[in-house]
Amino acid sequence: MRDIATPVVSAFRRKIVTMSRRKIASLALLLCCADAAGAQVIDRIMAVVSGRPIILSDVHAAIQFHLVEPPAGTSDPLGYTLERLVERTLVLAEVERFQPPEPDPIEITVRMDDLQRRAGSPEAFDKALAVLGMTREQLRRHLRDDLRIATYLNQRFGASNAPGDRAAAIATWVSELRRRADVTVLYRR
């Protein structure tokens, strides 16, 4: 006997896939129209993860504010950073599903202050934000989400596991998330 929910689930999946494809097609059409009109492209889509775009300014912001640290000698820091942001987007979707506790606002403020200190001065920090088209609130939300991700990973994989075992378990889990998600990477080195 067939499960009654199966057709409903299948229809829901088809609808989500169709919506994601439409969003990607709309973004591609928009980019083509902008190019055809002689418009100057000031940003570009680097990847789309389940309908969520990751744009070049996101990648530059992650590098500028040391949110992602490409290893020394990395031949393609943009590509490395983009991959980390794709993974982060996949993990954040899981975090949103399970809603770990909110991080302490003081911890977010401490991290913001550290980023501002690294920039050299509040003016330099504000200028870097402006150049990247980012606000303090957007950066603050990014830091909040980083803390939520850390809490979720500690809950799911334990904080006391051997570092190598924990990292391998997380990598396996993230690769499974990636297989299940609709990920389109548009960046080519």
Steps between C-alpha positions, in 0.01 A plus 500: 500500500633841402563769753257790450769760581730385215319687218479810718871487582589439135285793388660722764851403386412567134363842597820590693725385214291694248511815718880472537547456127279799430703717739827397336356557153370843607840597638673381181253696286554809712876472457466455124273802474739712703786398272295563186405847619865594543461526875806475716499192720606598851438160658438152374344179616766249595271215609138423580426267792138383515383827347727721716761689298856551618640806327852621444468770766407228754825321416703822521336589835586155639863552401518867604359439848681166549170312524668236284877458513642343183810299593834663418609419147146428375512542124136611481388683816170604336416140412598376845291768670205436269503130591499585871205737446310229307560260789400769750172559313420128506578471872308818581189350335529208744555739790181683402309170508613407851528847662786474750500754785578860413859605562587749769478854353818588688691235303376652174608846618843368599545354152383822334746699712779259403423549129495877545833485685652297214388767255710756690236758579121541502530714187700234313249238613205708377680566171563126449133432568395770253733374227351152538143632512449354844352647815605444859170321557562258213845422636355461848242249365782309329691477828181396683444223247863385537442462874172316440679264261771433760235422763314269264818314399593458867154361573503267201864384498613574855765748598726247667557254214852467364549793259579276201202272562264793548625678187460181295147445632404859419655477151304181428179660624554816293571296186170318558321835538657610173384186318142563613499873420477687174846660472610683187850647499540758224854608591776380274856587581 
